[in-house]
């Protein structure tokens, strides 16, 4: 059986832009994608810490080092520039894959640089 489990997370990133008339997605700094293992076109769940909104979308690649966290399309109506968001990426895993899964979590500074990196341990 496959289960959907956490693969990686960007915790408390600051929204740098919201473009409702742009093609839908979230644009994330490519350096952050590399640091946590997320990829372009991966599906993510985003939680807005200001208003509780949750949405699903897919990833666009932002300029490395730019600190970009930008919601596009319909999702842009659920955030404002400056909001704090949690970006969660999930993967389908069987029990053997789950046993070796240690999700990478980036803890963010206000300027979208990485304050700390941690990993969650799987439990049997």
WOLIN-V68990 format. One record per pair of residues at least 12 apart in sequence whose ideal C-beta (glycine too) atoms are under 6 Angstrom apart, sorted by sequence separation. I is the first residue (numbers start at 1). GAP is how many residues later the second one is. If there is no record, write none. Layout:
BEGIN
[[I	GAP] [I	GAP]]
END
This chain:
BEGIN
[[105	13] [43	15] [104	15] [41	17] [42	17] [102	17] [103	17] [57	18] [40	19] [55	20] [40	21] [101	21] [55	23] [99	23] [98	24] [53	25] [8	28] [8	29] [8	30] [26	31] [28	31] [30	31] [48	31] [25	32] [30	32] [25	33] [26	33] [27	33] [29	33] [31	33] [50	33] [28	34] [30	34] [31	34] [25	35] [27	35] [48	35] [49	35] [29	37] [48	37] [29	38] [29	39] [46	39] [47	39] [27	41] [46	41] [27	43] [44	43] [45	43] [69	43] [67	44] [26	45] [44	45] [67	45] [25	47] [42	47] [24	48] [24	49] [22	50] [24	50] [38	51] [16	52] [16	53] [17	53] [18	53] [19	53] [15	54] [16	54] [13	56] [20	56] [19	57] [20	57] [18	58] [18	61] [15	64] [17	64] [15	66] [37	67] [15	68] [36	68] [15	70] [36	70] [35	71] [12	72] [13	72] [11	75] [10	77] [9	79] [8	81] [7	82] [7	83] [6	84] [7	84] [4	86] [4	88] [5	88] [2	90] [2	92] [5	93] [11	94] [8	95] [13	95] [7	96] [8	96] [9	96] [10	96] [11	96] [12	96] [14	96] [6	97] [14	98] [13	99]]
END
